């Protein structure tokens, strides 16, 4: 949840400056989550969880 809140703040600020490209980049961060979490080790799982939090932060903007 911490990554979610922090990502929402950062993405909102970047969105105000750069526009919709930030939303596209944030959405693409969510693509590798499932393979990282299910097929990797601890480090990959942690990376997947962080990317998932970024994706959730992106969704909380709307």
N, C-alpha and C positions, 0 to 999 in steps of 0.2 A: 504494500500500500504506500510505502514511502517513495518508491520509484514512481508509482502512479501519480502521486501529487507533485513531485518534483518535475516529472516529465510534462505534466499539464502546464505548469508555470513556464517552463522553458519553451515548449512548443507554442504556447500562446504568444510569447514575446517574439519568437522567430517568425511566426505566422503574420504578425502585425508588420514586420519589416519586409518579409520576402514573399508573402502570398501563398498560393496553393501548392507550390513545390514542396513546402515543408510538410504539408499534409500527405503528399504522395510518399515522401521519404519516410515519414512515420509509419504509414501503412505498410511499406515494404519491410520495415523492421520486424513486423509480426510474421512474415513468411517463414523464416527458419525456426520458429519456436518449437513446433512439435518434433521435428527430427532431432534437434539439440537436446530436448528434455528426455525423449524416450530412447534414443540410441547412443547417447554420449555418456561420459562419466560425470563426476561431480562438477567439474569446472564447466562442462558443456551445459549441464542442467542449470547451474547458476546463471550462466550467460543467457540461456533460454528464458529463465524467470525474469531477468532484467529486461530483455526484449519484450516479453509479455507485458510487463509493467509499463513500458513505453507505449505499447499499443493501447493499453487501457487508459493511459493518460490522454492519448489522442482522442479516444472515444468520449471522454468526459468533457471535451470542449464543446460539444454540440448540445 
